[in-house]
Amino acid sequence: MNFAGCHGIFGGMMGGGMFFYGFIFLLIIAVIIYLITRKNQTNQPEAIRILDSEYAKGNISDEDYKKRKENLLS
């Protein structure tokens, strides 16, 4: 059999294959960016999350909250 002119499943580079592979490339880049930004959002220490929770419940005063948060971040 002669396979001349056969461009595979995605139509070769000019028949839509370039679009398909470009889309896959952009999808991979988007996933990488998502994972990087998600990782940065979850880097907050557990102690600060607990402090924020206690402050939101009203268990600590504004001054105490600011002082404790400053101590934790330094």
Secondary structure per residue as TSV (DSSP state, phi and psi in degrees):
chain	resnum	aa	ss	phi	psi
A	1	M	-	360.0	144.5
A	2	N	-	-100.4	124.6
A	3	F	-	-99.6	16.9
A	4	A	T	-64.0	132.7
A	5	G	T	87.9	-5.0
A	6	C	-	-85.0	123.0
A	7	H	-	-112.4	16.7
A	8	G	T	81.5	-172.6
A	9	I	T	-66.4	-36.7
A	10	F	T	-97.4	11.6
A	11	G	T	82.8	18.0
A	12	G	T	71.6	-176.9
A	13	M	I	-70.6	-36.2
A	14	M	I	-91.3	-16.8
A	15	G	I	-97.3	25.2
A	16	G	I	114.5	-13.5
A	17	G	I	-65.4	-36.5
A	18	M	H	-64.7	-39.2
A	19	F	H	-63.2	-45.1
A	20	F	H	-61.1	-49.6
A	21	Y	H	-69.5	-32.1
A	22	G	H	-64.4	-40.7
A	23	F	H	-64.0	-43.4
A	24	I	H	-62.2	-42.9
A	25	F	H	-60.4	-46.8
A	26	L	H	-64.3	-36.2
A	27	L	H	-63.7	-42.8
A	28	I	H	-64.0	-43.5
A	29	I	H	-61.3	-42.9
A	30	A	H	-62.7	-40.3
A	31	V	H	-65.4	-41.9
A	32	I	H	-62.0	-45.6
A	33	I	H	-62.3	-41.8
A	34	Y	H	-61.0	-45.4
A	35	L	H	-65.7	-37.3
A	36	I	H	-66.6	-46.0
A	37	T	H	-69.5	-35.7
A	38	R	H	-66.0	-39.3
A	39	K	H	-63.8	-41.1
A	40	N	H	-66.1	-30.5
A	41	Q	H	-75.8	-23.9
A	42	T	T	-100.0	11.1
A	43	N	-	-83.4	2.2
A	44	Q	S	-68.2	129.8
A	45	P	-	-60.2	150.8
A	46	E	H	-61.4	-36.2
A	47	A	H	-62.7	-38.6
A	48	I	H	-70.5	-36.8
A	49	R	H	-62.4	-41.4
A	50	I	H	-65.6	-43.3
A	51	L	H	-60.3	-45.4
A	52	D	H	-60.4	-39.8
A	53	S	H	-64.9	-44.3
A	54	E	H	-65.3	-37.9
A	55	Y	H	-65.9	-40.9
A	56	A	H	-65.5	-32.4
A	57	K	H	-76.0	-14.6
A	58	G	T	88.2	14.6
A	59	N	-	-79.5	-16.5
A	60	I	S	-132.2	153.0
A	61	S	-	-80.1	169.6
A	62	D	H	-61.1	-46.2
A	63	E	H	-63.6	-44.2
A	64	D	H	-63.8	-42.0
A	65	Y	H	-59.2	-49.8
A	66	K	H	-61.5	-42.3
A	67	K	H	-65.1	-46.7
A	68	R	H	-66.0	-40.3
A	69	K	H	-65.7	-40.6
A	70	E	H	-61.5	-42.1
A	71	N	H	-63.4	-39.6
A	72	L	H	-70.4	-35.4
A	73	L	H	-83.4	-13.2
A	74	S	-	-90.1	360.0
